Amino acid sequence: MKCLILAAGYATRMYPLTENFPKPLLEIGRKAILDWLVDDVYINCGISDIVVISNHKFFNHFSQWAEEKVGISDNGSLKITVLDDGSTDNEHRLGAVKDIEFAVDSLGINEDVLVLAGDNLLDFALSGFVSYAKKVKTTCIMRHYQKSVEKLRKTGVVEIDDDSLVLSMEEKPAEPKSNWAVPPFYYYASSDLELLGEGISSGCGTDAPGSFISWLIQKRPVHAYEMPGNRFDVGSIEGYEKIRVTYQGINRK
């Protein structure tokens, strides 16, 4: 099993802080955002094969980080591959879905993958999500209850049945159909990865990773795991500074 970390964005809303430095490598609580994600996946989930998808502009930053990260791993089993998706600016970015397809095709991936946004922090371990996906044996997403309609209009929103099977999913809906918001964390079953090309050619959105899920649920079952804790989305300079001030380290549950 592999973990794909989406890190090819340009974080233009955080300029000038991220104009020449990638957001996932910004430090919070003693280490980079990306370190928190990788450490959780490696230590708590037992996934040692990590793939970071970068744009061309920040490829060298991530490559240097990966070399240093692998160098200090305790038993040498950690493997980090950094891919350059070739984009050089925000206007010509591939988008999350095409970046996933790029990684799958480039590495010939034919196994289940955990897909994470590289600019989010969690206060819980991802091991519960991985265990849940293996139990239900389908592609899975996460969900959390969001009361604010304004916030729901800025994220993916799902409807589910009593068994947490996803009935519908919509990115940034004008009229949300439920209060279940979807953060950018996904578990893709290997058989569903084979449908990426079909989904893209059929017109599913490619910018937000959830756009493929919206298309996939018409073809295959997808389940939604309820988050057991909170996430911190580093989406602005103000938000980043607030997290840096208040953040005392993640207490994983």
C-alpha positions in Angstrom: 0.0 0.0 0.0 1.2 3.5 -0.8 0.4 7.0 0.4 0.1 9.8 -2.1 0.4 13.3 -0.7 -0.9 16.1 -2.9 1.6 19.0 -2.7 1.5 20.5 -6.2 -0.5 23.6 -5.3 0.9 27.2 -5.3 -0.9 28.6 -2.2 -1.4 32.0 -3.9 -3.7 33.1 -1.0 -0.6 33.0 1.3 1.7 35.1 -0.9 4.3 36.4 -0.2 5.0 33.7 2.4 4.6 30.9 -0.1 5.6 32.7 -3.3 9.0 31.0 -3.2 8.5 28.2 -0.6 5.9 25.4 -0.6 3.1 25.5 2.0 3.4 21.9 3.1 7.0 22.6 4.3 6.0 25.5 6.5 6.7 24.7 10.2 4.1 24.3 12.9 4.8 22.9 16.3 8.5 22.1 15.8 8.3 20.6 12.4 6.9 20.9 8.9 3.3 20.2 8.1 4.4 17.4 5.8 6.5 15.9 8.6 3.4 15.5 10.8 1.5 13.7 8.0 4.4 11.4 7.0 5.2 10.5 10.6 1.6 9.6 11.3 1.3 7.5 8.1 4.6 5.8 8.7 4.5 5.2 12.5 0.7 4.8 13.1 -0.5 3.3 9.8 2.6 1.2 9.0 2.8 2.7 5.5 6.5 3.1 4.5 6.0 3.9 0.8 5.3 7.6 0.5 4.8 9.5 -2.8 4.8 13.3 -2.7 3.4 15.0 -5.9 5.0 18.4 -6.5 4.9 21.0 -9.1 8.1 21.9 -11.0 8.6 25.1 -9.2 9.0 23.5 -5.7 10.3 20.1 -6.8 13.8 20.8 -5.5 12.5 21.9 -2.1 10.6 18.6 -1.7 13.4 16.5 -3.0 15.8 18.0 -0.4 13.2 17.5 2.4 12.7 13.9 1.3 16.4 13.1 1.3 16.8 14.5 4.8 13.7 12.7 6.0 14.7 9.3 4.8 18.2 9.9 6.2 17.0 10.3 9.7 14.4 7.5 9.7 15.1 5.1 12.4 15.4 1.8 10.6 15.9 2.7 6.9 12.5 1.3 5.8 11.0 4.7 4.9 10.8 5.3 1.2 9.8 8.7 -0.2 9.4 9.4 -3.9 8.9 12.9 -5.1 7.3 13.4 -8.5 7.4 16.6 -10.6 4.0 17.0 -12.4 5.6 19.6 -14.7 3.5 22.6 -13.9 5.2 25.9 -13.3 2.4 28.3 -12.2 -1.1 28.3 -10.7 -2.9 29.0 -13.9 -1.4 25.8 -15.5 -1.7 23.4 -12.6 -2.9 20.0 -13.3 -5.4 19.8 -10.4 -5.7 17.1 -7.7 -7.4 14.4 -9.7 -5.0 14.6 -12.6 -2.1 14.7 -10.2 -3.4 11.4 -8.7 -3.7 10.0 -12.2 -0.2 11.2 -13.0 1.3 9.4 -10.0 -0.6 6.2 -10.7 0.5 6.1 -14.3 4.1 7.2 -13.6 4.7 4.6 -10.9 2.4 1.9 -12.3 0.5 1.7 -9.0 -1.9 -1.2 -8.8 -2.6 -1.3 -5.1 -4.7 0.5 -2.6 -3.6 4.1 -1.8 -4.1 6.6 0.9 -4.4 10.1 -0.6 -3.8 13.2 1.6 -3.7 16.9 1.1 -0.2 18.1 2.1 -1.4 21.3 3.8 -3.6 19.9 6.5 -2.9 18.9 10.1 -4.9 16.4 12.3 -5.3 15.9 16.0 -6.0 12.2 15.5 -4.1 9.3 13.8 -5.1 8.1 10.4 -4.9 4.5 11.4 -8.6 4.3 12.3 -9.5 5.5 8.8 -7.2 3.0 7.1 -8.6 0.1 9.3 -12.1 1.2 8.4 -11.4 1.2 4.7 -9.8 -2.3 4.9 -12.9 -3.5 6.8 -15.5 -2.3 4.3 -13.3 -3.1 1.3 -14.3 -0.1 -0.7 -12.9 3.4 -1.6 -13.5 5.6 1.4 -13.7 9.3 2.2 -13.8 11.1 5.6 -16.8 13.2 6.9 -17.3 15.6 9.8 -20.4 17.4 10.9 -20.4 21.1 9.9 -23.2 23.3 11.2 -22.3 26.4 9.2 -23.9 26.6 5.8 -21.4 29.2 4.7 -18.5 26.8 5.4 -20.4 23.9 3.7 -20.6 26.0 0.5 -16.7 26.0 0.5 -16.1 22.3 0.7 -17.3 18.9 -0.5 -20.7 17.8 1.0 -22.1 14.2 1.1 -25.3 12.4 1.8 -25.0 9.0 3.4 -27.3 6.1 4.4 -27.5 4.3 7.7 -24.4 2.2 6.8 -22.3 5.2 5.9 -22.6 4.4 2.2 -22.2 7.6 0.1 -25.4 8.5 -1.8 -24.3 11.8 -3.3 -21.3 14.1 -3.1 -21.0 17.7 -4.4 -18.1 20.1 -4.3 -18.9 23.6 -3.0 -22.7 23.3 -3.3 -24.8 26.5 -3.4 -27.5 24.6 -1.4 -25.8 21.8 0.7 -27.9 18.7 1.0 -26.5 17.7 4.4 -24.2 18.8 7.2 -21.5 16.2 6.4 -18.4 18.0 5.1 -15.6 16.2 3.4 -12.0 17.0 4.2 -9.3 16.1 1.6 -8.4 12.6 2.8 -9.2 9.6 0.7 -8.6 5.8 0.6 -8.8 4.5 -3.0 -9.3 0.8 -3.6 -6.9 -0.4 -6.3 -9.8 -1.4 -8.6 -11.2 2.1 -8.5 -7.9 3.7 -9.4 -8.3 2.0 -12.8 -11.3 4.3 -13.4 -9.4 7.6 -13.1 -8.9 8.0 -16.8 -12.6 7.2 -17.6 -13.7 9.6 -15.0 -11.6 12.4 -16.3 -12.6 11.8 -19.9 -16.2 11.7 -18.9 -15.9 15.2 -17.6 -15.5 14.9 -13.8 -13.8 17.9 -12.3 -10.1 17.7 -11.8 -9.2 20.5 -9.5 -10.6 19.2 -6.2 -9.9 15.6 -5.3 -13.5 15.0 -4.3 -14.7 15.6 -7.9 -13.7 12.1 -8.9 -15.6 10.7 -5.9 -18.7 12.5 -7.1 -18.4 10.6 -10.4 -17.2 7.3 -8.9 -20.2 6.8 -6.6 -22.3 6.3 -9.8 -20.1 3.3 -10.6 -18.8 1.8 -7.4 -19.7 1.8 -3.6 -17.9 4.4 -1.5 -18.1 4.7 2.3 -17.7 7.7 4.5 -15.7 7.4 7.8 -16.6 9.9 10.5 -13.6 11.8 11.7 -12.8 11.1 15.4 -11.2 14.5 15.9 -10.3 17.8 14.2 -8.3 19.0 11.3 -6.5 22.3 10.8 -6.5 23.7 7.3 -3.6 26.1 6.7 -5.4 28.3 4.1 -4.3 31.8 4.9 -1.4 33.7 6.5 -3.7 34.7 9.3 -4.8 31.1 9.8 -1.2 29.9 9.7 -0.1 32.4 12.3 -3.0 31.6 14.6 -2.2 27.9 14.4 1.5 28.6 15.1 0.6 30.6 18.2 -1.9 28.2 19.7 -0.5 24.9 18.5 1.4 22.9 21.2 1.7 19.7 19.3 -0.8 17.2 18.1 -2.3 14.8 20.7 -3.2 11.9 18.5 -6.2 9.8 19.6 
